[in-house]
């Protein structure tokens, strides 16, 4: 399998994955296996996401699944609700699609909420076209092997993506894929609406580094002013950082939250459906889900 050479996008960082043990007598670190750069990234994510898919498929065999069982609610719950409440949205694009485990996530969410009278009982992920942007060849290939019954199209980079989608999903991958607000906005415009977890600067655009790659904090003012629709902040201000050794923002004023862009009707339908389900409403209150104009945060 050929590893994509664009992993570092011209950068000189280093990513290392070690399998090691500590000796019982001297607490000495003994490295048994070591992978670096794209190999480290690929093998780690292949293992993590394959385990997730297995776990979630086992959930789908259970008779009783609750909202607590829905994995990564910040992506799968909101994606399911916006798709279920706006049936004209028929294609999903995820940037950083890994093994396209979003499919299992949507299926678990549908199962968990199926008893709500407001949830369409005919929701079927097989009727949705899934598009992914994934630089890892092995992950891109794996997503199709694991989902042979779904319509999946994978692109190797954001620059090679020339299609359009109904719904964009992003978990801060855009912060690695683009260097400035103009390129980010041009990409967002290819989707009718989007649920994005993106890192923004409350001042000027600046650059940080994570996993050996350059990480862009886009100027929120610049992005919001260039959008065709309002950028809406849903909730959240800071994302979990590295376990040790790095403050990604460098002490600058930033917001690392969850946002929506697109027609206001789609968001209103999502909120209305969510608030009609007691467990979802309680979760929305718990996390402080309150849509507001992103430009008001500046």
CORDACOR-V754880 format. One record per residue. N is the residue number from 0. RES is the residue in one small letter. SS is DSSP state (hx for helix, st for strand, lp for the rest). PSI is psi in degrees with one decimal (* if undefined). OMEGA is omega in degrees with one decimal (* if undefined). Layout:
BEGIN
n | res | ss | psi | omega
N | RES | SS | PSI | OMEGA
N | RES | SS | PSI | OMEGA
END
This chain:
BEGIN
n | res | ss | psi | omega
0 | x | lp | 125.7 | -179.7
1 | x | lp | 127.7 | 179.1
2 | x | lp | 135.1 | -179.2
3 | x | lp | 126.2 | -176.6
4 | x | lp | -4.8 | -178.7
5 | x | lp | 14.0 | -175.7
6 | x | lp | -43.1 | -176.8
7 | x | lp | -3.9 | 176.1
8 | x | lp | 42.2 | 178.2
9 | x | lp | -3.7 | -178.9
10 | x | lp | 172.9 | -177.1
11 | x | lp | 24.3 | -179.3
12 | x | lp | 178.5 | -178.0
13 | x | lp | 131.0 | 174.2
14 | x | lp | 130.6 | -175.5
15 | x | st | 134.2 | 175.0
16 | x | st | 112.9 | -179.0
17 | x | st | 139.4 | 166.8
18 | x | st | 113.0 | -175.5
19 | x | st | 165.0 | 175.6
20 | x | st | 161.7 | 175.0
21 | x | st | 124.9 | -178.6
22 | x | lp | 144.8 | -174.9
23 | x | lp | -25.7 | -175.8
24 | x | lp | -48.0 | -176.0
25 | x | lp | 5.4 | -179.0
26 | x | lp | 31.5 | -178.3
27 | x | lp | 138.5 | 179.8
28 | x | st | 120.1 | 179.2
29 | x | st | 113.4 | -178.4
30 | x | st | 122.2 | -178.7
31 | x | st | -37.5 | 177.7
32 | x | st | 146.9 | 179.0
33 | x | st | 130.4 | 176.1
34 | x | st | 151.0 | -178.2
35 | x | st | 159.3 | 173.9
36 | x | hx | -132.8 | -175.1
37 | x | hx | -32.8 | 177.1
38 | x | hx | -41.3 | 179.2
39 | x | hx | -46.6 | -179.8
40 | x | hx | -47.6 | -176.8
41 | x | hx | -49.3 | -175.6
42 | x | hx | -37.0 | 177.8
43 | x | hx | -50.8 | -176.9
44 | x | hx | -33.2 | 176.5
45 | x | hx | -43.9 | 179.8
46 | x | hx | -47.7 | -176.7
47 | x | hx | -48.3 | -173.9
48 | x | hx | -29.2 | 174.6
49 | x | hx | -41.8 | 177.4
50 | x | hx | -39.0 | 178.2
51 | x | hx | -45.6 | -178.6
52 | x | hx | -43.8 | 178.3
53 | x | hx | -46.4 | -178.8
54 | x | hx | -43.5 | -177.0
55 | x | hx | -32.0 | 176.9
56 | x | hx | -31.9 | 173.9
57 | x | hx | -36.7 | 176.1
58 | x | hx | -38.0 | -177.2
59 | x | lp | -14.6 | 178.1
60 | x | lp | -8.4 | -179.2
61 | x | lp | 151.2 | 178.6
62 | x | lp | -29.9 | -176.7
63 | x | lp | 116.3 | 178.0
64 | x | lp | 133.1 | -177.0
65 | x | lp | 174.0 | 177.6
66 | x | hx | -32.9 | 178.9
67 | x | hx | -25.3 | -178.7
68 | x | hx | -16.4 | -176.8
69 | x | lp | 120.0 | -177.0
70 | x | lp | 147.8 | 175.3
71 | x | lp | 61.9 | -176.5
72 | x | hx | -31.3 | -178.4
73 | x | hx | -14.4 | 173.4
74 | x | hx | -56.3 | -170.0
75 | x | hx | -38.0 | -179.6
76 | x | hx | -50.2 | -177.7
77 | x | hx | -37.1 | 178.0
78 | x | hx | -43.4 | 178.6
79 | x | hx | -44.9 | -176.9
80 | x | hx | -38.5 | -179.8
81 | x | hx | -33.6 | 177.3
82 | x | hx | -40.6 | -178.0
83 | x | hx | -27.8 | -177.4
84 | x | hx | -5.6 | 178.6
85 | x | lp | 84.8 | -169.2
86 | x | lp | -5.6 | 175.3
87 | x | lp | -7.6 | 175.5
88 | x | lp | 109.8 | -171.3
89 | x | lp | -1.3 | 178.2
90 | x | st | 142.0 | -178.2
91 | x | st | 130.4 | 174.3
92 | x | st | 126.3 | 173.6
93 | x | st | 125.8 | 175.5
94 | x | st | 123.2 | -169.4
95 | x | lp | 55.6 | -169.4
96 | x | lp | -9.3 | 178.4
97 | x | lp | -119.3 | -179.8
98 | x | lp | 19.2 | -178.3
99 | x | lp | 37.3 | 178.9
100 | x | lp | -5.2 | 173.8
101 | x | hx | -27.6 | 179.4
102 | x | hx | -49.4 | 178.0
103 | x | hx | -37.4 | 179.1
104 | x | hx | -42.3 | 177.4
105 | x | hx | -40.1 | -179.5
106 | x | hx | -39.4 | 178.2
107 | x | hx | -41.8 | 178.3
108 | x | hx | -42.2 | 179.0
109 | x | hx | -40.6 | 179.6
110 | x | hx | -41.1 | -177.7
111 | x | hx | -31.4 | -174.7
112 | x | lp | 9.7 | -171.6
113 | x | lp | -24.4 | -178.0
114 | x | lp | -7.2 | 176.7
115 | x | lp | 133.8 | -178.8
116 | x | lp | -14.8 | -177.1
117 | x | lp | -4.7 | -179.9
118 | x | lp | 126.2 | 177.8
119 | x | lp | 125.5 | -175.7
120 | x | lp | -12.9 | -177.8
121 | x | lp | 14.3 | 177.8
122 | x | lp | 130.1 | -176.6
123 | x | lp | 116.4 | -178.4
124 | x | hx | -20.2 | 178.3
125 | x | hx | -18.1 | -179.6
126 | x | hx | -0.6 | -179.5
127 | x | lp | 138.6 | 173.7
128 | x | st | 126.3 | -178.8
129 | x | st | 130.1 | 175.5
130 | x | st | 143.5 | -179.9
131 | x | st | 151.3 | 169.8
132 | x | st | 115.3 | -173.8
133 | x | lp | 119.3 | -176.2
134 | x | lp | -18.1 | -178.5
135 | x | lp | 119.9 | 179.1
136 | x | hx | -41.9 | -175.6
137 | x | hx | -35.6 | 176.7
138 | x | hx | -40.8 | 179.0
139 | x | hx | -44.9 | 178.5
140 | x | hx | -40.8 | -179.4
141 | x | hx | -35.9 | -179.7
142 | x | hx | -33.9 | 179.3
143 | x | hx | -35.6 | 177.2
144 | x | hx | -39.2 | -176.6
145 | x | hx | -13.5 | -177.8
146 | x | lp | 61.3 | -175.1
147 | x | lp | -19.9 | -177.3
148 | x | lp | -1.4 | 179.9
149 | x | lp | 151.5 | 175.9
150 | x | st | 108.9 | -175.3
151 | x | st | 135.7 | 177.2
152 | x | st | 121.9 | -176.0
153 | x | st | 135.8 | 176.7
154 | x | st | 145.5 | -172.9
155 | x | lp | -13.9 | 179.5
156 | x | lp | 160.5 | 177.6
157 | x | hx | -32.7 | -178.8
158 | x | hx | -23.8 | 179.9
159 | x | hx | -5.0 | -179.7
160 | x | lp | 114.4 | -178.0
161 | x | lp | 10.4 | -179.2
162 | x | lp | -168.3 | 175.5
163 | x | lp | 157.3 | 179.9
164 | x | st | 165.5 | 176.0
165 | x | st | -43.2 | -176.1
166 | x | st | 125.8 | 176.1
167 | x | st | 134.8 | 173.6
168 | x | st | 132.8 | -178.8
169 | x | st | 127.8 | 173.2
170 | x | st | 69.3 | 177.0
171 | x | lp | 16.4 | 175.4
172 | x | lp | -30.5 | 177.1
173 | x | hx | -27.9 | 179.6
174 | x | hx | -22.2 | 175.1
175 | x | hx | -29.2 | -171.6
176 | x | hx | -25.0 | -174.9
177 | x | lp | 150.2 | -175.3
178 | x | lp | -13.4 | -176.4
179 | x | lp | 161.0 | -176.9
180 | x | hx | -35.3 | -177.7
181 | x | hx | -45.3 | 179.9
182 | x | hx | -35.8 | 176.9
183 | x | hx | -49.7 | -177.6
184 | x | hx | -39.8 | 178.1
185 | x | hx | -38.3 | 178.0
186 | x | hx | -44.6 | -179.6
187 | x | hx | -33.9 | -178.3
188 | x | lp | -13.4 | 179.3
189 | x | lp | -6.0 | 179.8
190 | x | st | 144.5 | 179.4
191 | x | st | -36.2 | 177.1
192 | x | st | 168.4 | -178.3
193 | x | st | 149.3 | 171.6
194 | x | st | 109.3 | -170.1
195 | x | st | 137.1 | 172.0
196 | x | st | 93.4 | -171.2
197 | x | st | 144.5 | 179.5
198 | x | st | 123.4 | -179.2
199 | x | st | 146.4 | 171.5
200 | x | st | 137.7 | 175.4
201 | x | lp | 1.3 | 173.1
202 | x | lp | -131.2 | 178.7
203 | x | lp | 159.8 | 173.4
204 | x | lp | 136.3 | 175.6
205 | x | st | 171.7 | -174.1
206 | x | st | 140.8 | 174.3
207 | x | st | -165.1 | 179.9
208 | x | st | 139.0 | 176.1
209 | x | st | 139.9 | -177.5
210 | x | lp | 34.0 | 179.1
211 | x | lp | 1.6 | -178.0
212 | x | st | 156.4 | 175.6
213 | x | st | 135.0 | -178.8
214 | x | st | 123.5 | -176.9
215 | x | st | 125.9 | 168.2
216 | x | st | 105.9 | -176.0
217 | x | st | 142.8 | 174.0
218 | x | st | 117.6 | -179.2
219 | x | hx | -38.5 | 179.5
220 | x | hx | -44.8 | -178.6
221 | x | hx | -43.2 | -178.6
222 | x | hx | -48.6 | -177.7
223 | x | hx | -37.0 | -177.7
224 | x | hx | -17.6 | -177.6
225 | x | hx | -10.4 | -176.7
226 | x | lp | 149.9 | 175.0
227 | x | lp | -22.3 | 177.6
228 | x | lp | 168.9 | 177.9
229 | x | lp | 140.7 | 170.7
230 | x | st | 123.2 | -174.0
231 | x | st | 126.8 | 174.3
232 | x | st | 125.3 | -177.7
233 | x | st | -50.7 | 179.2
234 | x | st | 167.4 | 175.2
235 | x | lp | 143.4 | 178.1
236 | x | lp | -29.4 | 179.5
237 | x | lp | 133.7 | 178.4
238 | x | lp | 155.8 | 175.8
239 | x | lp | 133.8 | -179.2
240 | x | lp | -171.9 | 175.6
241 | x | lp | 154.7 | -178.6
242 | x | lp | -35.1 | -179.2
243 | x | lp | 157.2 | 162.8
244 | x | lp | 3.4 | -175.0
245 | x | lp | 125.0 | 168.4
246 | x | lp | 105.2 | -171.6
247 | x | lp | -34.0 | -176.0
248 | x | lp | -11.4 | -179.5
249 | x | lp | 28.1 | 179.0
250 | x | lp | 1.6 | 179.5
251 | x | lp | 164.0 | 178.1
252 | x | lp | 116.1 | -176.6
253 | x | st | 167.1 | 169.6
254 | x | st | 123.7 | -177.7
255 | x | st | 73.3 | -171.4
256 | x | st | -168.1 | -179.8
257 | x | st | 133.8 | -172.5
258 | x | st | 160.4 | 174.2
259 | x | st | 144.1 | 168.9
260 | x | st | 153.0 | 179.7
261 | x | lp | -171.3 | 179.7
262 | x | lp | 137.2 | 179.8
263 | x | hx | -31.0 | -179.3
264 | x | hx | -42.1 | -179.7
265 | x | hx | -44.5 | 179.6
266 | x | hx | -41.1 | 179.0
267 | x | hx | -39.6 | 179.1
268 | x | hx | -39.8 | 176.7
269 | x | hx | -49.6 | -177.5
270 | x | hx | -42.9 | -179.4
271 | x | hx | -44.0 | 179.1
272 | x | hx | -44.1 | -179.7
273 | x | hx | -43.2 | -178.8
274 | x | hx | -15.8 | 178.6
275 | x | lp | -8.5 | -178.6
276 | x | lp | 111.6 | -172.5
277 | x | hx | -44.9 | -178.0
278 | x | hx | -38.6 | 178.8
279 | x | hx | -41.2 | 178.0
280 | x | hx | -42.7 | 178.6
281 | x | hx | -39.0 | 178.6
282 | x | hx | -39.9 | 178.5
283 | x | hx | -40.6 | 177.8
284 | x | hx | -37.8 | -178.2
285 | x | hx | -41.7 | -176.1
286 | x | hx | -2.2 | -179.9
287 | x | lp | 40.3 | 179.8
288 | x | lp | 101.6 | -179.4
289 | x | lp | 97.0 | -178.5
290 | x | lp | 128.6 | 176.5
291 | x | st | 157.8 | 178.0
292 | x | st | 128.4 | -177.6
293 | x | hx | -34.1 | -178.4
294 | x | hx | -18.8 | 177.1
295 | x | hx | -8.6 | 178.9
296 | x | hx | -16.6 | -173.7
297 | x | lp | * | *
END
